[in-house]
Amino acid sequence: MLVLGITYLGLAMGQWPGLSLNRAAIALVGAAAVMGLGVVTLPQAWQAIDPTTIVFLFSLMIVNLYLGYGGFFNLVLQQMLGLTRSPWGLLVLLSLGSGLLSAFFLNDTLVLVGTPLVLAMTTALNLNPIPYLLALAGATNIGSVATLSGNPQNILIGSLSGISYGLFARQLAPVAILGIVIQLTWLWWLYPEIRVWEPVPVVVLSKLRLLQPLLTKSLWVAGLMLAGFMVGLPLGPVALTAAAVLLVIGGIKAERVLRQVDGMLLLLFAGLFILTQATRHLNLLESLTPVVANPWGLAGLTVVLSNLISNIPAVLLLAPLIAPDDTQAWLLLATSATLAGNLSLFGSVANLIVVEAARSKGHHLSFREHLRFGLPLTLITVGLAHVWVYNVGIFRGL
C-alpha cells in the first residue's frame, strides 16, 4: 500500500525529488516494486496489460505521424487561419477547426503542430496570443471528447467497456459541440479585445510545405480507417492494419517513423495497468464504490483525480468500480476525465505543450490566468456532460 501511495504521489508531481524519472519511469518502477513484493506476479502483470488499448494507441500514433509528414495538419490549420483576418473570426475558426480535428486525431499531435502556427499568426497580426492559445488547448481537449480516437483515455475506455465507435460518437459529439460554444462564449467574456469583427492588415503567411503523394496516401488510409471504426469493425485490428499499410506504401523509411512513436506513453500505460491490478488485489478502492455509484460523485471524483494524478491513471483507478455494461457511467467517466484537462495548467499534456511553446516565444501564460479560464469552463462542461448523458442521451438508445 505504501509503495502504491508513493508511486501515485510521484505521478501527481511528475517526478520524485532527487531522481531523474518522468511519469513513465515512475509507473514502471512502481510496477516493478509491486511485483517484487509479490502483490502481483509476472504472469498476472502481463495479463493486466490490455492489448487492444496498446495496439490501438500505437497504431494511431503511426497514422498521425504520416499525416503530419504529409503536411495535413499544417495545411488544415493554415487554410483555416487564412479564411479570416478579424480577431473574433480567427478565434472562432481556430476553436471549431481544432475541436473537429481533435475528434479524429490524437489531441496532443494537433497542439504540437498548431501552437507554433497560432503564435506566428498572432505575432504577424499584432494580437494578444493568450486567448488564442487558450482556445487551441481548450478546443482540442473538448473536441477530443467526441470519439474514441480523440485521446488516449477514450481509447482505454473503449477497450474496457466495449462501447462501439459509432455509439460513443453519437452520444458524446453533441457534448463536444456544445462545449466549444461554451468555450467561445467564455473567451468572449474574458477578453474584450477579441470582440472585433473588422479585419486587421493583411499578413503574408509562411510558405506551406506539402508532400503531396504522401498526403494523398495518408488521407485515403486514414479515411478508410475511420470508416471501419464507424461501421463497427474491431478498433485495434483496423488501426493496426492502417498503420501497417502506411509503413509499406508511405515512401518514408520505417525506422524514421517508428523512432517518433511516443514509446513513453505506451510504457506509462503498461505500468499503470500493472499498478491498477495491484490496487485491485489489495481492495484499496472499495470505499469509493458508493461515490462512483452516484453520477455526480463519479464526475467530481474523476475531475479531482485527473488533476491530481492525470486523467489516464484516474481512469484506470476508477474503471474497476464501474460495471462493464453501465454505458452511461463509462460515457460520464470519459467526458469528465477529458474535460477535467481544461481545469488547470497541469490538467492535460496539451496545456503544458501550449505553455512551454508560448514561453519559448516570450509569452507567459500564468497558472492563475489559465485557472480563470479553465475552472469555470470545466465545471460548466462537466455539468453539461452529466445532464446530457443521464437526461438526454438515455433517449438516444442507451
LINCORDA-V504307 format. One line per field, one symbol per residue. ss: DSSP state (H for helix, E for strand, L for the rest). burial: b if it has 24 or more other C-alpha atoms within 12 Angstrom, else e. A space follows every 50 residues. Layout:
ss->???
burial->???
//
This chain:
ss->LHHHHHHHHHHHHLLLLLLLLLHHHHHHHHHHHHHHLLLLLHHHHHHHLL HHHHHHHHHHHHHHHHHHHHLHHHHHHHHHHLLLLEHHHHHHHHHHHHHH HHHHLLHHHHHHHHHHHHHHHHHHLLLLHHHHHHHHHHHHHHHHHHLLLL LHHHHHHHHHHLLLHHHHHHHHHHHHHHHHHHHHHHHHHHLHHHLLLLEL LLLLLLLLLLLHHHHHHHHHHHHHHHHHHHLLLLHHHHHHHHHHHHHHHL LLLHHHHHLLLLHHHHHHHHHHHHHHHHHHHLLLLHHHHHHHHLHHHHHH HHHHHHHHHLHHHHHHHHHLLLLLLLHHHHHHHHHHHHHHHHLLLLLLHH HHHHHHHHHHLLLLLLHHHHHHHHHHHHHHHHHHHHHHHHHHHHHHLL
burial->eebbebbbbbbbebeeeeeeebbbbbbbbbbbbbbeeebbeeeebeebbb bbbbbbbbbbbbbbbbbbbbbbbbbbbbebbbebbbbbbbbbbbbbbbbb bbbbbbbbbbbbbbbbbbbbbbeebebbbbbbbbbbbbbbbbbbbbbbbb bbbbbbbbbbbbbbbbbbbbbbbbbbbbbbbbbbbbbbeebeebeeeeee eeeebeeeeeeeebbbbbbebbeebbebbbeeebbbbbbbbbbbbbbeeb ebeeeebeeebbeebbbbbbbbbbbbbbbbbeeebeeeeeebbebbbbbb bbbbbbbbbbbbbbbbbbbbbbeeebbbbbbbbbbbbbbbbbbbbbbbbb bbbbbbbbeeeeeebeeeebbbbbbbbbbbbbbbbbbbbbeebeeeee
//
